[in-house]
Amino acid sequence: MALPIDLVLILGVIGLAACSLVTIRAATVDDVPGQPGYYFDRQAIFFAVGGVISLGLSRLDYGLLRRARWWIYGFLMSSILAVMAIGSVAKGAQRSIPVGPFQFQASELGKILLVVALAGVVTERSRRLGERDTTARIMLLALVPAALVMVQPDLGSSLVYGAIVLAVLYFAGTPARHFLALFALGAVAISFVLVVAPRAGVEVLHPYQKQRLTSFLHPSSDPADAGYQQNQSLIAIGSGEKTGRGDRATQTKFNFLPEHHTDFINAVVGERWGFVGAALVLSLYALLIWRGLRILTMAKDLFGALVAGGIVAMLLFQVFVNVGMTLGIMPITGIPLPLMSYGGSSVMSTLLAIGLLQSIYVQGRSSAALKGRIVSH
């Protein structure tokens, strides 16, 4: 009898959750005086609540989301605008709304909302994918929230939005000439933001964002400022060698490594458990991506395939950029490591995505079984 869920996908998620909790416990035991389990306990709550919601979502008919695509897109825009209006400011950024003792980050939930909304719109226009008007409309739907998120400022999430829309268009079968045009426009936009606008006295990006985007090219040129985080990350990962330093992980223990429970948690894994620990975490991510792509091929309809493809792209892009950031081969953009970095919004949004994948898997298997019975009769 076939299992009603993708057990391998669940095992991958459980493995990453366990790695996250163990790493956060080790990295933050001295961060809050008198509360060694402060971050650990909260992360465990995030996983528990997100897991229950994910399980419920796996039993939902995901086709209902297609009908609600514009409501979902409206909620996405409303939540981002609400953050800009009433959100709290932390470290110079206005990215979240206080909800009791926790913080709701709309840009994180917006990632999965954008996947569903775009998949629904593309499915409705599936017979007109060869038209430039269709590609332009889809890109506009993604770029508007991406621009608002960038203003918060949250450059990392806005880049993820860009990766999502490109993936949805790709899996939908958008013509290659449209992508060439988009890449050309993207190159022009980047040139405008980094070169033309500053010379005209218009600063689109904050100075620290520019430093982060360029410091990875020459991290040693400003080791005390823009290059500090990546230098400390490289030291931590390098000192871990094959099997890690365990409790002698001085970069983490003495807080030389900044944001060690959020953006740079991969560096903590590298220092404490070395190549073995880092390889285990990356293997679990590879497992998630593989199962996501398999579910994409099993989807019973175009909408399900596009949602699965968007989720896979969302996860893959975040893992690639975050890990590359800690290794000094990608700029620092503030993108969390899914299911590893501390944060309720990120954890629960990712688990929502896993629940959707399970829903697509369950209905794909049911549809295939039904077709098989019809053929046999």
N, C-alpha and C positions, 0 to 999 in steps of 0.2 A: 504494500500500500504506500503510495507516494505521500511524503510529508507535506502538510499544508503550508509550510514556510520554507524558505531557503536556509537550511540549517548551517551551511558553510558560511553564508553571509553573517548570520547571527554570531557564529563562533569568532569570526574576524572582529566584529564590533565588541564582543565581550573581551577579547584579547587586548584590544586597544584601550578599552575602559580600564582594565586591570593595570596596564602599563602606565596609563595616565595617573591613576590613584597612587600607585607605588612611587612614581617619580615626584608627584606633587608633595606627597608626605615627606619624602626625603629632602626635597629642596626647600620646603617652607617651615620646617619644624621650629626654626628660630625667628621667623619673620614677624610674628605677632606675640609679644611678651605675655607669657602666662596662658597662651592658647596654641599649643603645638599642632593641634588638629584643625585649626580654623579653616584653612583653604581645603584641606582633605575632606572635612565633613561637608562643606558646601558643594564641592565637586561631586561627592557621593550622592547628595540630594538631587543635583542636576541630572545625574545619570539615572537615578531611580524614577524621577518624574518623567524625564524624557523617554525612558524605556516603556513606561506604561502608555504614554501618548502614542509612541511609535507602534506598539502592539495594537492599539485601537485603530490606528490609521491603516494598518495592514489588512484589516477586515472591512475597510471602506471600499465602495465601488469608486475607483479613482475617476471613472467617466463623469461622475457628478461635478468634478472640479472643472471639467471642460466647459460645462454649461455656465459655471460661475466665474469664468475667466475675467470678465470685466469687474465684477465685485472684488475679486482677489487683487486685480491691478489697482483698483481704487483704494483698497485697504493698504496696499504697499505704499502708495503715494501719500495717503493720509498719515500713516505712521511715521514716515520720514519727515513730513512737514511738522508733525506734532513734536518730534525731537528738536527740530530747529526752533520751535516756538516755546516749549516748556522744558526742554531737556536740561540736565545738569552739566556743568562744565568741569572737566577733569583734565589736567595736564594740557590746558590750552585748547581742548577739543570738546565740542558739544555733540556727543554721540549717543547718549542714553537717557532714559526716563526713569527716575527712582520709583520702584515698586516695593514699598516696605523696606526690608533690609537688602534687597537685591536691585540690580540695574537691568532694565530692558533695553537692548540695543537693536533698534529697528532695522539697521542695515544688515545685520546677521540674518534675521528672519526674512528680510527682503530677498535674500539670495534664492531661497526655495520658492518664495512667492513669485519671483520673476520667472523662474523656470516653468512653473505651472501656467502662468498667464501667457507667456510667449508661446509655449507649446499649444495652448488652446487657440490662440490667434492664428498661428501658422497652419494648424490643422484645418481651420475654417477656410483658409485661403490656399489649400493644398493644390487646387487646380490652376492657380495663378502664380506659382513659385518662380516661373521663368520671367515674370515681369519685374522691371526695376522698381515699380511702385510698391510692390509687396516687400521687397528687401528694404526699401527706404522706410516704410512704415514700421517694420519690425525693429530696425535699428533705432528709430526715433523713440519707440516705446521703451527701449532699454537705456538709451542715452540720457533721457530726461531724469529718471531716478538716479542714474550714475552720477550725473552732474550735481544733483542736490546732495548726494552723499559726499562727493568730493569737497563741497563747500563746508562740511561740518567741522573740520576736515577729516575725511577717512579715505585716503587714496587707495588703500588696499582693497576695501570692499568695492569701490568703483571699478577697479581693474577686474575683479571677479565677475562683476556684472557684464563687463565687456567680453570676457571669456565665455560666459553663459550664452549670450546672444549669438556669438559666432558658432558655438557648438550646435545650438538648436537649428540655425540656418544650414549648417553642414549636414547634419543628420536628416534634415528635411529634403536634401537634394538640390539646394540652391546652386545655380550655374557658377562655374569657376570664374567667369568674367566679372560677376558681381563681387566676388571676394577680392579680385585684383583691384577693382575700383575702390573697395573699402580700405584695403591696405594702402593704396595711394593717398586716399583722403586722410587716413590715420597718420601717415608720414608728414603730410602738410600740417595737420593739427599739432603734432608733437613739435615740429619746427616753430610753429606760431607760439606755443606755450613757453618753450625753452629759450627761444632766440628773439623772435619778432616782437612779442608783447613786452618783454622786459626792456628792450631798447626804446619802446614807445612810452615807457613809464607805467605800464600796466603789469602788475604782479598777479598772475593766475595761481601760481603755487606759492605757498609760504616758503621763506628761506630755508627752514629746517627740512622741508620736504625735498627741495632741490639738493641739499647736502646729502640727504639719505639716498637719493636716486643716483648720485654721482660718486659718493665716497667709496663705494665698493670697488671702483676702478683703481683707486689709489688710497687704500685704507691707511697706509703708513704716513701719508702726507699731513694728516691731522689726527694723530692718534689720541689726543686728549678730548676731542669733540666729536666731529661727524663720524670718524672711523673707530671710535672707542668701542662701541657695541660689537662690531664684527671682529675687532682684534681680540677682545675678551672671549668671544665665542670660539674663535679659532684656537686660542690657547686652551680653552676647556676641552674641546673635542680632541685636539692633538695630545693632550696629557692623558686622555683616557686609554690610548693605545688599543690593545686587543680586548682586554677583559675589564677595563675600567679601574678607577681608583676607589670605588666604594665610599666609605665614610671619610676618606682622605681627599675628597673632591673639594679642594680649597677655593676654586673659582666660584663655586656655588655657595659653599659654607660661609665664606667671608664676604659675600655679596659683591664680588668683583664683576660677576656676570649680571647685567641688568635684565629686568623682566624675565627672570629665570623660570617663573611658573606660567608665563603666557607666551609671548612671541618667541622666546629663546629656549623653550623647554627641550627642543631637540639637542641643544648643546649640553643640557644637564644629563640627558640620556647618554650622550657620547662620553662625558667626563666620568660619570658614575659607573657605567656598564660597558664602556668602550665600543669597539667595532661589533662585538657580539650583540650587545643591546640595541645598537642603532640598526643593525641588519635585521633583527627580529621585528622592530617597529616598521621598517620599510617593507618587510615581507608581508606583514599584516595589511598594510595599505595596498600592496600589489594584489592581495587576495580580494580586498574590497572592490578594486577597480575591475578585476577579472570577472567577479560575480555580477557587477553592475553591467558590464558589456554583454555578459551572457543573458541577463534579464532583458536587455535591450532587444536582443534577437528573438526572445520568446514572447515579446509583447503582442497582444491580440490585435492592436490597432496602431495607427500612426501616432495618436496622442500619447499613448503609453510609451512608445519607442522614443519620442522626443523628450518626454519627461525623464526617462531613464538616461538618455544621452546627455541632457542638461545637467543632471545630478552627477554623472561620472565626470564630466568636464569640470564642474564646480569643485569636486573633491580633488581631482588630479591637479588642477591649476594651483589650488591652495597648498597641497603637499609639495609640489615642485618648487614654488616660490619660497615657502617657509624654510624648507630644508636647504635650498640653494642660498637663502639669506644667511643662515647660520654657518654655511661653508664658505661664505665670501664670494660666491659666484653670481649672486642676485642682489639687487638693491633692497634696502630695508623699507618695507611698505606697510608693516603692521598687520599682515595677514596671519591669523592664528593657524596652528596645526590642528586640523579637525580631529575631534575626540581625544586629543592629547592636551592641548592648551587649556588652562583654567578659564572658565567663563560660562555662565549659564546660557546666555543667548546663543553662543556658538555651539555648545554641546547639544542643546535641545533642538536647534535648527537642523543640525546634522542628523540627529535621530529621527526628526520628522522626515528628512530625505530618505533615510533607511526604511522607514515605515511605508513610504510611497513605493520604493523599490519592491518591498515585499508584496504590496497590493498588486503591482503589475505582474510579479512572479506568480502569485496565486491565481489570478484571473487568466494569465497566459496558459498555465498548466490546465486549468479547467476547460478553457476553450479548445486546447489541443486534444484533451481527452474526449470532449464531446464530438469533435470532428472524427476522431478515431472510431467512436462507436457508430457514428452515422455511416462511415465508409464500410465498416465490418458488416453492417446490416444491408 
